Amino acid sequence: MNLSMVTALWARLGERTKIIAVSVVAFLIGTFFGGRGATATANGRYVPWGNGSQVAALLDTQTGQIWIVDESTHKFRKGPSLPWGF
């Protein structure tokens, strides 16, 4: 099967079918290559937060609350919250 045959078949398809086919292929490619990146660039609700120090902390992006890991109990404790008026 050569390229002219594929081109001829593609030309016979309607515009709506072409758009659906391209969107399905784009979705599949995005699913395969889109995965989750490094933790520092995660787009979830809780993202790593730090100012260069060795203190492990998370930022709650919905409330602006910072959660700091307590070294003695290994649990999260509330830290300062961020103002939203900036």
C-alpha positions, 0 to 999 in steps of 0.5 A: 500500500503506497502513499497515494492510496492512503491519500485517496482514501483520506480524500474520500472521508468527510470533514467530520470523520477527519476531525474525529480521527485526528482527535482520537490519534492526538488523544492516544499520542498524548496518553502515551507521552503525556505521563507525569513529570518530576515531582517538582513540576506536578500539577496536583493539589499538593505541590512541593514547597521550599525556599532552598532549605532542607525543610520538607514542605507541601503547598495546598494549591486550593487553600494556600496552606503550607504543610511542613513535615515534623522531623520528630513524629514524621507527620505534617503540621500546619505552617503559614498560609499564603495570602491570595491578594497578590 
